[in-house]
C-alpha cells in the first residue's frame, strides 16, 4: 500500500472512531444546532461531513447563513447590535476574533486540555484573546504563495522577447518587481492577464498591508497610530496602481475577493496568482480547472525588505448565548478533528494539527504537485505575520479600502489616498482611546 492509500485507509478507519469518541450515538437526539458558516467552494468538502456527526449524535445542524467571511462578519455584528445571538456556531478567523467581545464562549472551560494539546501551539495562542480560547482551528492556516502557469516559462520565444525588453532572464519571479514586469509582459487583455488581486473590503487592505511590510513599513506604530502613509506605503500602493494602469489585471479587479481570484486562475487566463493554500487542489484538478497540469507553486516573492506573508487561520466558535453548548462543542470538535483535518488538507489547505502536517508530508511523496505545494507553503510560512491584534482592525479596513480603490482607479494620487486613509484611521484610533 502506498503512502497516499495508507493515509486514506487511516482516515476511513478512524473517522467512525472519532465520531463515536466525540459523541455517543444519539447523545443529542432532538437537538438542533444553528450555524453561521463561511461559504465558498474550498469549504464544502468539510461541511459534507456534518451529516456523519448528525447520524452519530441524533442532532440536526441548520446552517442559517453561508456567505463570504466579509458578509458573515457584517451579519454577526448586526446580530450583536440587535441582541440576536442565540445561534450556536460561527465561523471565525484570527484577524476578526478580537472584534467580537462577549459573543463567543471560552472553549478552555468546555474542551479538555488533552483535546487542545494536539493543535500547533502557536495557532492556539493566536486563537486566544484576553486569555480566552475563542475558537478551535480548522485545517485553514493561511499564508499565500505564488501559483503560476508553467507553460509561460517553457517558451523560448517568450524568453527571448522578455530578455530583450527587460534585460534579465525570464524565470519564476522571486521579487514583486519581477512579478510586475512579467505580469505586464504576459498580459493580452481582454483574453489573458498577467496577474490579479483582490480589490475590495479587508481583502485589498490585507494585500496592501503585506506589501507594506515587505517594503519595510508599518500599518500602525507602537502607540497604534497609523503609519502606512509612508514612503514604504506609497511604494506598496503604487505596485497595484501600475498593474491596473497597464491593464495587466482584469478591469473588474476592484470588485474581486477570494472566490473571484480562485475561479480566475482556474480559468487558465491568468499567468501569476498570489493565493491561499485552500485552492491548491482545485487549481490542479482537471474537473475544476483549465490550468490543471500546468500549475507551478513557488514561495511568495520579496519586497524591498522581506517577503509578503499576511497570515491567519480559520476556526469555529460557540456563542455565549447558545442553549446547547455541549452539542455545539461536540460538532466543533468533530469539524476540527484530526480526521476532518486530514480530509480538508487533502485539497491543499494547511492543517493546524501537528499529526496532520506529518501525515501530509508522508503522503506527498506519491504526488509531485502536492509535494511542490507543501514545500512552497512550508517555506512561505517562515515569513508569516498577522494583522494588528486589535478590535479595530476590521473597522479600519472599511476606512482604508475605498481610498486604495480611489488610487487604483486614478481618482486620487497614491499620496492623497494614503494621507486621507491615515487621517480616517487616526480619528478612529483616537475615538477608541489609544492616544
C-alpha positions as CSV (number, residue, x, y, z in Angstrom):
1,X,0.0,0.0,0.0
2,X,1.5,3.4,-1.0
3,X,1.6,6.3,1.4
4,X,-1.5,8.1,-0.1
5,X,-3.6,5.0,0.2
6,X,-2.3,4.4,3.7
7,X,-3.5,7.9,4.7
8,X,-6.9,7.3,3.0
9,X,-7.2,4.0,4.8
10,X,-6.3,5.5,8.1
11,X,-8.8,8.2,7.6
12,X,-11.6,5.7,6.7
13,X,-10.9,3.5,9.7
14,X,-10.6,6.3,12.2
15,X,-13.4,8.5,11.1
16,X,-16.0,6.3,12.7
17,X,-13.9,6.1,15.9
18,X,-13.7,9.9,16.0
19,X,-17.5,10.1,15.6
20,X,-18.1,7.7,18.5
21,X,-15.5,9.3,20.7
22,X,-16.8,12.8,20.2
23,X,-20.4,11.9,20.8
24,X,-22.2,8.8,21.8
25,X,-24.7,7.6,19.3
26,X,-28.0,9.6,19.6
27,X,-26.5,11.5,22.6
28,X,-28.1,14.7,21.3
29,X,-31.3,13.3,19.8
30,X,-33.8,16.1,19.0
31,X,-31.2,18.9,19.4
32,X,-30.9,21.4,16.6
33,X,-27.7,23.5,16.2
34,X,-27.9,26.7,14.2
35,X,-24.7,27.7,12.5
36,X,-23.4,30.7,10.5
37,X,-20.6,29.5,8.3
38,X,-18.2,30.9,5.8
39,X,-19.1,29.9,2.2
40,X,-17.0,29.0,-0.8
41,X,-16.0,26.1,-2.9
42,X,-13.0,25.2,-0.8
43,X,-15.1,24.7,2.4
44,X,-17.8,22.4,1.0
45,X,-15.9,19.2,1.4
46,X,-15.7,19.7,5.2
47,X,-19.3,20.7,5.5
48,X,-20.3,17.5,3.8
49,X,-19.0,15.6,6.9
50,X,-21.6,17.3,9.1
51,X,-24.1,14.5,8.0
52,X,-21.7,12.0,9.7
53,X,-21.9,13.9,13.0
54,X,-25.7,14.1,12.7
55,X,-26.0,10.4,12.2
56,X,-23.8,9.6,15.2
57,X,-25.4,12.0,17.6
58,X,-29.0,12.3,16.5
59,X,-28.7,16.1,16.4
60,X,-29.6,18.3,13.4
61,X,-27.5,21.1,12.1
62,X,-29.3,24.0,10.5
63,X,-26.9,26.3,8.5
64,X,-28.8,29.5,8.7
65,X,-26.2,31.6,6.8
66,X,-23.4,30.7,4.5
67,X,-21.5,33.7,3.0
68,X,-18.1,35.1,2.4
69,X,-16.3,36.0,5.7
70,X,-16.7,39.7,5.0
71,X,-20.5,39.3,4.7
72,X,-20.7,36.9,7.7
73,X,-18.7,39.5,9.7
74,X,-21.3,42.2,8.9
75,X,-24.2,39.9,9.7
76,X,-22.6,38.8,13.0
77,X,-22.0,42.4,14.0
78,X,-25.7,43.2,13.2
79,X,-26.8,40.3,15.4
80,X,-24.6,41.6,18.2
81,X,-26.2,45.0,17.9
82,X,-29.7,43.6,17.8
83,X,-29.1,41.0,20.6
84,X,-30.0,38.1,18.3
85,X,-27.1,35.8,19.0
86,X,-28.8,32.6,20.2
87,X,-27.5,30.7,17.2
88,X,-24.7,28.4,18.3
89,X,-21.7,28.1,16.0
90,X,-20.0,30.8,13.9
91,X,-17.1,30.7,11.5
92,X,-14.3,32.8,12.9
93,X,-10.9,34.0,11.9
94,X,-7.8,35.1,13.9
95,X,-7.9,38.5,12.2
96,X,-11.6,39.0,13.2
97,X,-11.8,37.4,16.6
98,X,-10.7,40.4,18.7
99,X,-13.8,42.3,17.4
100,X,-16.4,40.0,18.9
101,X,-16.1,40.9,22.6
102,X,-18.6,38.9,24.6
103,X,-20.0,37.0,21.7
104,X,-18.2,33.7,22.0
105,X,-17.6,31.5,25.0
106,X,-14.2,30.4,26.3
107,X,-13.6,26.9,25.0
108,X,-10.9,26.3,27.7
109,X,-13.8,25.7,30.0
110,X,-15.6,23.3,27.6
111,X,-12.8,21.4,25.8
112,X,-10.4,19.1,27.8
113,X,-6.8,20.2,27.7
114,X,-5.8,16.9,26.2
115,X,-8.0,17.7,23.2
116,X,-6.4,21.1,22.7
117,X,-2.8,19.9,23.0
118,X,-2.6,18.2,19.5
119,X,-3.0,21.6,17.8
120,X,0.0,23.6,16.8
121,X,0.7,25.7,20.0
122,X,1.2,28.9,18.1
123,X,-2.1,28.5,16.4
124,X,-3.9,28.0,19.7
125,X,-2.1,31.1,21.0
126,X,-3.4,33.1,18.0
127,X,-6.9,31.7,18.7
128,X,-6.8,33.1,22.3
129,X,-7.9,36.7,23.0
130,X,-7.6,38.1,26.5
131,X,-6.8,34.6,27.9
132,X,-9.9,33.1,26.4
133,X,-9.8,30.4,23.7
134,X,-12.4,31.7,21.3
135,X,-12.2,29.1,18.5
136,X,-10.9,25.7,17.6
137,X,-8.7,26.0,14.4
138,X,-9.7,24.1,11.3
139,X,-7.2,23.0,8.6
140,X,-7.1,26.5,7.2
141,X,-3.9,28.1,8.3
142,X,-3.4,30.7,5.6
143,X,-0.3,32.3,4.1
144,X,-0.3,33.0,0.3
145,X,2.3,31.8,-2.1
146,X,2.7,32.2,-5.9
147,X,0.8,30.0,-8.3
148,X,1.9,30.3,-11.9
149,X,1.3,28.8,-15.3
150,X,4.4,26.7,-16.1
151,X,4.0,27.0,-19.9
152,X,5.0,30.7,-19.8
153,X,8.5,29.6,-18.8
154,X,8.8,26.8,-21.4
155,X,8.5,29.0,-24.5
156,X,11.9,30.1,-25.9
157,X,10.3,32.9,-28.0
158,X,8.8,34.4,-24.8
159,X,12.1,34.1,-23.0
160,X,14.0,35.8,-25.8
161,X,11.4,38.6,-26.1
162,X,11.3,39.2,-22.4
163,X,15.1,39.5,-22.0
164,X,15.2,41.9,-24.9
165,X,12.6,44.1,-23.3
166,X,13.6,43.9,-19.6
167,X,17.3,43.0,-19.6
168,X,17.2,39.9,-17.5
169,X,16.3,36.2,-17.9
170,X,12.7,35.1,-17.7
171,X,12.1,32.8,-14.8
172,X,9.6,32.3,-12.0
173,X,9.7,35.6,-10.2
174,X,11.3,35.9,-6.8
175,X,10.6,39.7,-6.3
176,X,7.4,41.8,-6.6
177,X,9.2,44.0,-9.1
178,X,9.7,40.9,-11.3
179,X,6.1,40.0,-10.8
180,X,5.1,43.4,-12.1
181,X,7.4,43.2,-15.1
182,X,6.2,39.7,-16.1
183,X,2.5,40.5,-15.5
184,X,2.8,43.4,-17.9
185,X,4.7,41.3,-20.4
186,X,2.3,38.4,-20.3
187,X,-0.9,40.4,-20.4
188,X,-3.0,40.3,-23.5
189,X,-6.3,41.9,-22.4
190,X,-9.1,41.0,-22.5
191,X,-8.1,37.4,-23.3
192,X,-5.2,37.0,-20.9
193,X,-3.9,38.8,-17.8
194,X,-0.6,38.9,-16.1
195,X,-1.9,38.7,-12.6
196,X,-4.9,39.7,-10.4
197,X,-5.6,40.9,-6.9
198,X,-8.5,41.2,-4.5
199,X,-9.8,44.8,-4.8
200,X,-12.2,45.5,-2.0
201,X,-13.0,45.0,1.7
202,X,-10.4,43.6,4.0
203,X,-9.0,41.7,1.1
204,X,-7.4,44.6,-0.6
205,X,-6.2,46.1,2.7
206,X,-4.6,42.8,3.7
207,X,-2.8,42.6,0.4
208,X,-1.7,46.2,0.7
209,X,-0.7,45.6,4.4
210,X,1.6,42.7,3.4
211,X,3.2,44.6,0.6
212,X,3.7,47.5,3.0
213,X,5.5,45.2,5.5
214,X,7.6,43.7,2.6
215,X,8.6,47.2,1.8
216,X,9.7,47.8,5.4
217,X,6.7,49.8,6.5
218,X,4.2,49.5,9.4
219,X,0.4,49.8,9.4
220,X,0.4,51.1,13.0
221,X,3.2,52.2,15.3
222,X,3.7,51.1,18.9
223,X,1.0,53.6,20.0
224,X,-1.4,52.3,17.4
225,X,-1.1,55.5,15.3
226,X,-1.5,54.9,11.5
227,X,1.9,55.0,9.8
228,X,1.1,53.4,6.4
229,X,1.1,56.7,4.6
230,X,4.9,56.5,4.4
231,X,7.4,56.1,1.6
232,X,7.1,52.3,2.0
233,X,3.3,52.6,1.8
234,X,3.5,54.7,-1.3
235,X,5.7,52.1,-3.0
236,X,3.4,49.3,-1.9
237,X,0.2,51.0,-3.3
238,X,2.0,52.1,-6.5
239,X,2.5,48.4,-7.4
240,X,-1.3,47.9,-7.5
241,X,-1.8,51.2,-9.4
242,X,0.9,50.4,-12.0
243,X,-0.6,47.0,-12.8
244,X,-4.1,48.4,-13.2
245,X,-3.0,51.2,-15.4
246,X,-1.1,48.8,-17.6
247,X,-4.2,46.6,-18.0
248,X,-2.2,43.7,-16.7
249,X,-5.1,42.8,-14.3
250,X,-8.8,42.4,-15.1
251,X,-10.8,45.6,-15.3
252,X,-13.1,44.3,-12.6
253,X,-10.4,43.6,-10.1
254,X,-11.5,46.4,-7.7
255,X,-14.7,44.3,-7.1
256,X,-12.8,40.9,-6.7
257,X,-12.5,38.9,-3.5
258,X,-11.2,35.4,-3.0
259,X,-13.7,33.2,-5.0
260,X,-13.3,35.6,-8.0
261,X,-9.5,35.1,-7.9
262,X,-9.7,31.4,-7.5
263,X,-12.0,31.0,-10.4
264,X,-9.9,33.4,-12.4
265,X,-6.7,31.5,-12.1
266,X,-8.6,28.2,-12.7
267,X,-9.8,29.6,-16.0
268,X,-6.3,29.4,-17.3
269,X,-6.3,33.1,-18.3
270,X,-4.1,34.5,-15.5
271,X,-0.3,34.0,-15.5
272,X,0.7,34.7,-11.9
273,X,-1.6,34.4,-8.8
274,X,-0.8,35.1,-5.2
275,X,-3.3,32.9,-3.4
276,X,-4.2,30.8,-0.4
277,X,-3.4,27.1,0.2
278,X,-7.0,26.0,0.1
279,X,-7.0,26.5,-3.7
280,X,-4.0,24.2,-4.4
281,X,-6.1,21.1,-5.1
282,X,-8.7,23.0,-7.0
283,X,-6.2,24.6,-9.3
284,X,-4.7,21.2,-10.4
285,X,-7.9,19.3,-10.7
286,X,-9.0,18.9,-14.3
287,X,-12.6,18.7,-13.3
288,X,-12.5,22.2,-11.9
289,X,-9.6,23.9,-13.5
290,X,-8.4,24.6,-17.1
291,X,-5.0,25.3,-15.6
292,X,-4.7,21.7,-14.3
293,X,-1.3,20.1,-15.2
294,X,0.2,23.5,-16.0
295,X,0.4,24.8,-12.4
296,X,3.6,25.5,-10.6
297,X,3.8,26.7,-6.9
298,X,6.6,28.9,-5.5
299,X,7.4,30.8,-2.3
300,X,5.8,34.3,-2.3
301,X,8.1,37.0,-3.7
302,X,10.3,39.5,-1.9
303,X,9.6,43.2,-1.5
304,X,12.5,45.6,-0.8
305,X,13.0,44.2,2.7
306,X,11.2,40.9,3.2
307,X,8.7,38.5,1.6
308,X,5.0,39.1,1.9
309,X,3.3,36.9,4.5
310,X,-0.1,38.2,5.6
311,X,-1.4,35.2,7.5
312,X,-4.2,34.0,9.8
313,X,-6.3,31.0,10.3
314,X,-10.0,30.0,10.3
315,X,-11.9,28.2,13.1
316,X,-15.2,27.6,14.7
317,X,-16.6,29.3,17.8
318,X,-19.5,28.7,20.1
319,X,-21.7,31.6,21.1
320,X,-22.2,32.5,24.8
321,X,-26.0,32.6,24.2
322,X,-26.1,29.1,22.7
323,X,-28.6,27.0,24.7
324,X,-27.0,23.7,23.5
325,X,-23.3,24.3,24.2
326,X,-22.4,20.7,24.8
327,X,-23.7,19.6,21.4
328,X,-22.2,22.7,19.7
329,X,-18.8,21.9,21.2
330,X,-19.1,18.3,20.1
331,X,-19.7,19.5,16.5
332,X,-16.8,22.0,16.6
333,X,-14.5,19.2,17.9
334,X,-15.7,16.9,15.1
335,X,-15.1,19.6,12.4
336,X,-11.6,20.3,13.7
337,X,-10.6,16.7,14.5
338,X,-7.6,15.0,13.1
339,X,-9.7,13.1,10.6
340,X,-11.5,16.2,9.4
341,X,-8.2,18.0,9.0
342,X,-6.8,15.1,7.0
343,X,-9.8,15.3,4.7
344,X,-9.7,19.1,4.4
345,X,-6.0,19.4,3.9
346,X,-6.1,16.9,1.1
347,X,-7.4,19.7,-1.0
348,X,-4.4,21.8,-0.3
349,X,-5.2,23.8,2.8
350,X,-2.7,23.8,5.6
351,X,-3.5,21.9,8.8
352,X,-3.3,23.2,12.3
353,X,-2.7,19.9,14.0
354,X,0.9,18.6,14.2
355,X,0.0,15.0,13.3
356,X,-1.8,16.1,10.2
357,X,1.2,18.1,9.0
358,X,3.3,14.9,9.4
359,X,0.6,12.8,7.5
360,X,0.5,15.3,4.7
361,X,4.3,15.3,4.3
362,X,4.3,11.5,4.3
363,X,1.6,11.3,1.6
364,X,3.1,13.9,-0.6
365,X,5.8,11.6,-1.8
366,X,3.4,10.0,-4.3
367,X,2.2,13.3,-5.7
368,X,4.9,15.7,-7.1
369,X,2.5,18.6,-7.4
370,X,1.4,18.2,-3.8
371,X,5.0,17.9,-2.6
372,X,5.8,21.1,-4.5
373,X,2.9,23.0,-3.0
374,X,3.7,21.8,0.6
375,X,7.4,22.8,0.1
376,X,6.3,26.2,-1.1
377,X,3.9,26.7,1.8
378,X,6.3,25.4,4.4
379,X,8.9,27.9,3.2
380,X,6.3,30.7,2.9
381,X,5.1,30.1,6.5
382,X,8.5,31.1,7.7
383,X,7.6,34.7,6.7
384,X,4.1,34.7,8.0
385,X,2.8,37.6,10.1
386,X,-0.6,38.5,11.5
387,X,-2.6,41.7,11.2
388,X,-2.6,44.1,14.2
389,X,-4.3,42.2,17.1
390,X,-6.8,45.0,17.9
391,X,-10.6,45.0,17.7
392,X,-10.5,48.0,15.3
393,X,-8.6,46.1,12.6
394,X,-11.8,45.3,10.7
395,X,-13.3,48.8,11.1
396,X,-10.0,50.3,10.0
397,X,-10.1,48.3,6.8
398,X,-13.5,49.7,6.0
399,X,-12.0,53.2,6.1
400,X,-8.9,52.3,4.1
401,X,-10.1,50.1,1.2
402,X,-12.2,52.9,-0.6
403,X,-9.0,55.1,-0.5
404,X,-6.9,52.3,-2.0
405,X,-9.5,51.8,-4.7
406,X,-9.5,55.6,-5.4
407,X,-5.8,55.4,-6.1
408,X,-6.0,52.3,-8.2
409,X,-8.8,53.8,-10.3
410,X,-6.9,57.1,-10.7
411,X,-9.4,59.2,-8.7
412,X,-6.6,60.2,-6.3
413,X,-2.9,60.2,-6.3
414,X,-1.2,57.5,-4.2
415,X,-0.1,60.0,-1.6
416,X,-3.6,61.7,-1.4
417,X,-5.3,58.3,-0.9
418,X,-2.9,57.2,1.8
419,X,-3.0,60.5,3.6
420,X,-6.8,60.5,3.6
421,X,-6.9,56.9,4.8
422,X,-4.5,57.6,7.6
423,X,-6.5,60.6,8.7
424,X,-9.6,58.5,8.9
425,X,-7.8,55.7,10.9
426,X,-6.2,58.3,13.1
427,X,-9.7,59.6,14.1
428,X,-10.9,56.0,14.7
429,X,-7.9,55.2,17.0
430,X,-8.3,58.4,18.9
431,X,-12.0,57.7,19.4
432,X,-11.1,54.2,20.6
433,X,-8.9,55.8,23.3
434,X,-5.4,54.6,22.2
435,X,-3.9,58.1,22.4
